[in-house]
Amino acid sequence: MADSNFIDYVKFCSRSGAGGAGSVHFRREKHVPKGGPDGGDGGRGGHVILRGNSQLWTLLHLKYKKHVIAEDGKGGEGGRRKGRDGNDVILEVPLGTVAKDAETMEVRFEITDEGQEVVLTSGGRGGLGNDHFKTATNQAPHFAQPGEEGIEEWIILELKLLADVGLVGFPNAGKSTLLSSISAAKPEIGDYPFTTLVPNLGVVPYRDEKSFVMADIPGIIEGASEGRGLGLRFLRHIERNSILLFMIPADADSISVQYKILLEELEKFNPELLDKKRILAITKSDMLDEGLMEEMKPDIPKDLPFIFISSVSQYNLEKLKDLLWQALHTD
C-alpha cells in the first residue's frame, strides 16, 4: 500500500513571495541637480498556482514536496523603473483535485478542466515608490511603501476521480473483472478481498465511436464510513460519478440486504450520494439459469433498474453498456 503510485492526498506548506519594496529615489542629472522623486514600485511576490492537467491521474509527484515557496518580488529602482515580479510556482494537478485549508478544512476551489489555473496562495503586493507620494507641500518625499509580506499556509490537496460511472460493491463483487472486460484497463484481479487497493479508471467504448469513463473503487465493507477497511479513504471518489453501478454477486446470501448495507455506508459518508442515479448489476450470473433468475427477482429492491451479467462469459455486457449509456444521457 505504501509503495502504490496512486496518491490521492497530500499536505504541504505553501508560501507565496513577498512584494518588493518601493524605491526612494530622486532624479539626478547633469543639468537637473534637484529633480523630483522618481522611485519605482516594487514587484509583486510570486503566486503559488494550481493548473489542471488531464494527463495526470495521481498526486504522487507532490507527495514529498513539503514546502512550496514562490520567489519574492524585486525592489523598485530610480527612473520610475518597476521591480521585477517574483516567479510564480505552478503545480500541475489531475482533474478532480480539491484544495482545502488544512486548519479549517474549508474547501477553497476545485480543478476540473484541462489548463484551468487558480491562484492557491497570492503573492504580496509590491510597495509604491516615492514618486506616488509627492504633493504640493511635500515635493521631495523621503519615504516609500515596503512590499507586502507573502502568505504562509498549510494546504491539503485531495483527488476525487472524475468518472461517469462508479462501481460500488463489497470486495470480490467482480468490479475489477467487469472493468477489465469492457475497457482497456487492466486492474489486478484475484479471488481474495481487497485485490483492488487503488481506484482504477477505464474508458468504455460504445457504439459509433462513443465512450464513457468507469471507475473501479476499492470494495466497501460495513463500517467503511467510520474508517474501517479501505472504504473511508476511497469513498470520496464516488462523489464525482454521475451514476453508481451497484455490483452484488449472484451467490450473495441476500441481494437486498447487501444493497441496503452499501446504501447505508454511502449515506453516512455523504447523504447527497443517494441523489445519484443507481443501477444494480448482479454479477457472476453465468452460474444461473432462467429459473434461478426468476426466483431471485423478489429479493431485488423495487424501482431499481437491474441486470444479470457475467464478465467471464460476457453475458449481457452489451446490454449493460446500453443501460448505462441511456442513464447517462437522460435527465
Backbone torsions as a table, in degrees:
resi	resn	phi	psi	omega
1	MET	NA	-41.1	-177.5
2	ALA	-69.4	-25.4	-177.6
3	ASP	-89.1	2.6	-176.0
4	SER	-65.2	143.7	176.1
5	ASN	-81.6	-10.7	179.9
6	PHE	-89.5	110.2	177.7
7	ILE	-120.1	121.9	-177.0
8	ASP	-117.7	13.1	-179.2
9	TYR	-150.6	125.7	172.6
10	VAL	-139.5	151.4	177.3
11	LYS	-132.2	131.4	-178.5
12	PHE	-151.7	164.0	176.9
13	CYS	-92.5	122.1	-179.6
14	SER	-106.8	122.7	-178.6
15	ARG	-127.5	119.0	178.7
16	SER	-84.1	164.6	-178.9
17	GLY	-78.5	150.3	174.5
18	ALA	-78.9	150.3	176.7
19	GLY	-73.4	148.9	177.9
20	GLY	-73.9	153.2	-179.2
21	ALA	-76.8	146.1	172.8
22	GLY	-68.6	155.9	-175.3
23	SER	-96.6	139.5	169.3
24	VAL	-101.0	105.8	-174.5
25	HIS	-150.0	148.0	179.3
26	PHE	-125.1	143.6	-178.7
27	ARG	-65.8	123.8	178.7
28	ARG	-133.3	109.2	176.7
29	GLU	-130.4	171.0	-174.2
30	LYS	-55.2	-44.2	-177.6
31	HIS	-102.9	5.9	178.3
32	VAL	-128.2	74.7	-175.6
33	PRO	-68.6	-22.1	-178.6
34	LYS	-131.1	59.0	177.9
35	GLY	-70.7	166.3	-178.1
36	GLY	-78.4	179.0	179.8
37	PRO	-66.8	137.1	178.1
38	ASP	-141.3	32.7	178.4
39	GLY	-70.1	131.8	-178.9
40	GLY	-84.5	165.2	179.7
41	ASP	-78.8	153.5	174.0
42	GLY	-76.7	156.0	179.3
43	GLY	-79.9	155.7	178.1
44	ARG	-70.2	145.5	173.2
45	GLY	-71.1	153.2	-178.3
46	GLY	-67.6	142.9	174.5
47	HIS	-86.1	159.3	162.9
48	VAL	-104.5	121.9	-170.0
49	ILE	-124.0	140.7	171.5
50	LEU	-102.1	137.8	178.6
51	ARG	-129.4	131.3	180.0
52	GLY	-72.0	136.3	178.6
53	ASN	-136.4	111.7	-176.0
54	SER	-70.5	-11.1	179.1
55	GLN	-84.6	-9.7	178.7
56	LEU	-96.2	147.5	179.0
57	TRP	-133.5	5.2	-177.7
58	THR	-149.6	160.6	175.3
59	LEU	-98.0	18.5	-175.9
60	LEU	-54.3	-39.7	-175.9
61	HIS	-67.6	-11.7	178.4
62	LEU	-106.8	-0.4	-172.7
63	LYS	-59.8	-39.8	-175.3
64	TYR	-102.2	11.5	179.1
65	LYS	-94.5	88.0	-174.9
66	LYS	-82.0	-23.8	178.6
67	HIS	-132.6	127.1	176.2
68	VAL	-116.9	115.8	-170.9
69	ILE	-124.6	120.6	177.5
70	ALA	-87.7	162.1	-174.7
71	GLU	-79.4	146.4	174.8
72	ASP	-73.0	151.0	173.1
73	GLY	-73.7	156.3	180.0
74	LYS	-91.3	154.8	-179.7
75	GLY	-71.4	154.4	177.4
76	GLY	-70.3	167.8	-178.6
77	GLU	-133.2	170.3	177.8
78	GLY	-64.7	167.0	-177.2
79	GLY	73.0	23.0	-179.8
80	ARG	59.0	28.7	179.2
81	ARG	-82.8	124.0	-179.4
82	LYS	-77.3	142.0	175.6
83	GLY	-69.5	154.2	-179.7
84	ARG	-70.3	138.9	174.4
85	ASP	-66.3	146.1	175.0
86	GLY	-67.6	146.6	179.1
87	ASN	-67.1	134.7	175.6
88	ASP	-75.2	153.6	170.0
89	VAL	-105.8	120.7	-179.6
90	ILE	-108.8	119.1	177.6
91	LEU	-101.4	119.3	177.6
92	GLU	-84.3	133.3	-175.7
93	VAL	-133.9	156.7	177.3
94	PRO	-67.5	155.2	173.5
95	LEU	-65.6	136.9	-176.1
96	GLY	100.8	8.2	179.3
97	THR	-83.0	131.7	178.8
98	VAL	-110.6	129.9	177.6
99	ALA	-100.2	130.6	-179.8
100	LYS	-128.6	151.3	169.7
101	ASP	-75.5	123.6	-174.1
102	ALA	-68.2	-23.7	-179.0
103	GLU	-84.8	-45.9	-176.5
104	THR	-96.0	-14.0	-175.2
105	MET	62.8	17.2	176.8
106	GLU	-71.3	134.8	177.4
107	VAL	-77.3	123.8	179.5
108	ARG	-82.6	-53.3	-177.7
109	PHE	-168.5	173.2	178.8
110	GLU	-128.8	142.0	176.3
111	ILE	-100.9	114.5	-175.7
112	THR	-124.8	-9.0	-174.6
113	ASP	-123.3	147.3	175.8
114	GLU	-59.7	128.8	177.9
115	GLY	79.1	-3.2	179.6
116	GLN	-63.8	129.7	178.9
117	GLU	-119.8	131.3	177.6
118	VAL	-134.5	133.9	177.8
119	VAL	-72.1	120.7	179.0
120	LEU	-84.1	-50.5	179.6
121	THR	-131.6	117.2	-173.5
122	SER	-78.9	139.3	175.6
123	GLY	-73.0	155.3	179.4
124	GLY	-70.1	147.7	178.3
125	ARG	-72.6	147.2	175.9
126	GLY	-74.7	148.8	179.2
127	GLY	-76.7	154.4	178.8
128	LEU	-82.4	138.6	177.1
129	GLY	-73.7	168.6	-175.5
130	ASN	-67.7	-12.5	176.4
131	ASP	-59.1	-28.8	-177.1
132	HIS	-76.6	-15.7	-168.8
133	PHE	-107.5	7.7	177.7
134	LYS	-73.5	139.9	178.6
135	THR	-136.0	176.6	179.6
136	ALA	-64.2	-30.6	-178.3
137	THR	-97.7	-11.8	178.2
138	ASN	-137.0	85.1	-174.5
139	GLN	-87.8	-2.0	179.2
140	ALA	-136.1	64.6	-178.7
141	PRO	-64.8	130.5	-179.9
142	HIS	-102.2	35.3	177.7
143	PHE	-144.4	158.7	176.8
144	ALA	-147.3	166.7	-179.6
145	GLN	-78.0	139.8	168.2
146	PRO	-73.8	161.2	175.9
147	GLY	-73.0	153.1	178.3
148	GLU	-74.2	141.2	178.7
149	GLU	-64.5	150.5	172.4
150	GLY	-74.4	173.9	-179.4
151	ILE	-109.4	136.2	174.3
152	GLU	-118.8	124.8	-176.7
153	GLU	-151.9	155.0	176.3
154	TRP	-95.2	132.3	-173.9
155	ILE	-123.2	143.5	171.7
156	ILE	-113.9	131.4	171.1
157	LEU	-110.9	127.9	176.4
158	GLU	-121.0	138.2	178.8
159	LEU	-102.3	127.8	172.5
160	LYS	-117.5	118.3	-175.0
161	LEU	-61.0	138.4	176.8
162	LEU	-96.3	106.8	-179.9
163	ALA	-143.4	155.8	179.0
164	ASP	-78.6	-39.6	-175.4
165	VAL	-125.7	126.8	175.7
166	GLY	-108.6	132.8	-179.7
167	LEU	-89.8	126.4	-177.1
168	VAL	-122.6	127.3	178.6
169	GLY	179.1	169.7	175.9
170	PHE	-72.6	164.0	173.6
171	PRO	-55.1	146.4	179.1
172	ASN	70.3	20.3	178.0
173	ALA	-82.2	-9.8	178.8
174	GLY	98.7	17.5	-177.1
175	LYS	-65.8	-48.2	-179.2
176	SER	-64.0	-37.8	179.8
177	THR	-64.6	-41.7	177.7
178	LEU	-62.2	-47.0	-177.7
179	LEU	-60.7	-41.3	-179.6
180	SER	-71.3	-23.9	-178.1
181	SER	-80.0	-32.1	-173.4
182	ILE	-114.8	4.7	176.5
183	SER	-140.4	-179.6	178.8
184	ALA	-87.5	-1.2	179.9
185	ALA	-68.3	145.8	-179.3
186	LYS	-126.3	69.0	178.8
187	PRO	-70.8	157.5	176.0
188	GLU	-68.2	137.1	-177.0
189	ILE	-127.3	133.9	177.4
190	GLY	-156.7	169.4	-177.0
191	ASP	-100.8	33.0	177.3
192	TYR	-130.6	156.2	-176.0
193	PRO	-60.0	148.9	174.5
194	PHE	59.8	38.0	169.9
195	THR	-58.8	-43.2	178.9
196	THR	-85.1	113.0	178.6
197	LEU	-103.1	-13.1	178.3
198	VAL	-135.5	152.4	176.1
199	PRO	-63.7	144.9	175.3
200	ASN	-121.0	138.0	176.4
201	LEU	-107.4	139.6	175.2
202	GLY	-137.9	138.6	174.9
203	VAL	-90.4	119.6	-176.5
204	VAL	-96.2	114.4	178.2
205	PRO	-70.8	143.8	179.7
206	TYR	-129.6	-176.3	-175.3
207	ARG	-63.0	152.7	175.6
208	ASP	54.6	41.0	175.4
209	GLU	62.2	21.1	172.7
210	LYS	-83.8	168.4	177.9
211	SER	-161.2	163.5	171.5
212	PHE	-145.1	164.3	-174.0
213	VAL	-105.3	133.4	-179.5
214	MET	-120.2	139.2	179.7
215	ALA	-117.9	126.6	174.9
216	ASP	-92.6	108.6	-177.6
217	ILE	-94.7	138.1	178.2
218	PRO	-52.0	147.6	-172.8
219	GLY	-58.3	141.4	177.1
220	ILE	-90.3	143.9	171.0
221	ILE	-124.1	165.3	175.7
222	GLU	-59.1	132.0	-177.9
223	GLY	91.5	5.0	-178.8
224	ALA	-59.5	-37.6	-178.1
225	SER	-68.9	-17.3	174.8
226	GLU	-95.8	2.6	176.0
227	GLY	104.7	4.1	178.2
228	ARG	-74.9	151.4	177.0
229	GLY	61.8	-143.7	179.5
230	LEU	-101.8	-4.3	-168.6
231	GLY	-58.1	-49.1	-173.9
232	LEU	-59.4	-39.6	-177.0
233	ARG	-63.7	-31.0	-172.0
234	PHE	-112.7	-8.0	-179.2
235	LEU	-57.9	-31.1	-176.9
236	ARG	-64.1	-24.6	179.9
237	HIS	-66.6	-26.0	-179.6
238	ILE	-70.6	-23.4	-177.0
239	GLU	-60.0	-26.6	-175.2
240	ARG	-86.7	-14.5	-172.7
241	ASN	-77.9	142.8	178.5
242	SER	-75.0	-38.5	-177.7
243	ILE	-128.1	140.1	174.4
244	LEU	-104.7	118.8	177.8
245	LEU	-99.1	103.8	178.6
246	PHE	-77.7	132.6	-178.1
247	MET	-122.6	119.3	-179.8
248	ILE	-129.7	128.4	-177.5
249	PRO	-70.5	151.1	-177.7
250	ALA	-64.2	-23.2	-178.6
251	ASP	-91.5	12.9	176.7
252	ALA	-65.3	148.5	179.9
253	ASP	-61.0	-40.5	178.8
254	SER	-151.9	119.8	179.9
255	ILE	-65.3	-43.7	-177.1
256	SER	-64.9	-37.4	179.7
257	VAL	-67.6	-45.4	179.2
258	GLN	-62.3	-41.9	180.0
259	TYR	-62.6	-41.2	-180.0
260	LYS	-63.5	-42.1	179.7
261	ILE	-63.6	-43.5	179.1
262	LEU	-61.4	-43.9	179.0
263	LEU	-61.3	-42.6	-178.5
264	GLU	-62.7	-40.2	179.5
265	GLU	-65.1	-40.0	178.7
266	LEU	-66.0	-40.7	-178.2
267	GLU	-65.9	-39.8	179.0
268	LYS	-64.1	-37.7	-178.4
269	PHE	-72.5	-47.0	-179.5
270	ASN	-160.8	105.3	-177.3
271	PRO	-57.0	-24.8	-179.6
272	GLU	-66.0	-19.4	178.9
273	LEU	-62.8	-26.2	-178.7
274	LEU	-73.4	-10.4	177.2
275	ASP	-82.8	-9.3	-178.4
276	LYS	-78.7	155.3	176.6
277	LYS	-65.8	143.4	-178.7
278	ARG	-128.7	141.2	174.0
279	ILE	-133.9	143.2	179.7
280	LEU	-109.1	127.7	173.2
281	ALA	-113.1	121.9	177.2
282	ILE	-93.1	108.6	-170.8
283	THR	-88.0	170.8	178.5
284	LYS	58.3	36.0	-175.4
285	SER	-83.7	2.6	176.4
286	ASP	-67.8	-14.0	178.1
287	MET	-87.0	-1.5	-176.5
288	LEU	-106.4	149.6	168.8
289	ASP	-106.9	177.6	-176.7
290	GLU	-58.5	-38.4	-178.9
291	GLY	-62.9	-44.5	-179.9
292	LEU	-65.2	-37.1	178.4
293	MET	-61.7	-42.2	179.0
294	GLU	-64.0	-38.8	-179.9
295	GLU	-65.7	-30.7	-177.1
296	MET	-80.8	-21.5	-173.0
297	LYS	-58.6	-36.7	178.0
298	PRO	-62.3	-21.2	-179.2
299	ASP	-88.5	0.4	-179.8
300	ILE	-91.8	131.6	-179.0
301	PRO	-53.7	138.0	-178.6
302	LYS	-71.6	154.8	177.9
303	ASP	62.6	22.5	177.3
304	LEU	-117.6	116.4	177.7
305	PRO	-58.9	133.2	-177.9
306	PHE	-140.3	161.7	178.7
307	ILE	-154.5	140.4	174.5
308	PHE	-87.3	130.5	-179.0
309	ILE	-137.4	163.4	169.4
310	SER	-142.8	117.0	-180.0
311	SER	-72.0	-31.1	-178.4
312	VAL	-69.5	-46.6	-179.1
313	SER	-91.8	-0.3	-178.3
314	GLN	66.8	16.1	-177.6
315	TYR	-64.3	122.1	174.9
316	ASN	65.0	15.2	-178.9
317	LEU	-68.3	-36.5	177.7
318	GLU	-66.9	-39.6	177.5
319	LYS	-65.1	-35.4	177.3
320	LEU	-63.4	-43.4	179.3
321	LYS	-63.3	-38.6	176.2
322	ASP	-60.8	-43.9	-178.7
323	LEU	-63.3	-43.6	-179.7
324	LEU	-66.9	-43.6	-179.0
325	TRP	-62.8	-41.7	179.2
326	GLN	-63.9	-41.9	-179.9
327	ALA	-66.9	-34.5	-179.9
328	LEU	-68.1	-26.8	-173.0
329	HIS	-114.8	24.0	172.0
330	THR	-127.3	144.3	-179.2
331	ASP	-77.0	NA	NA
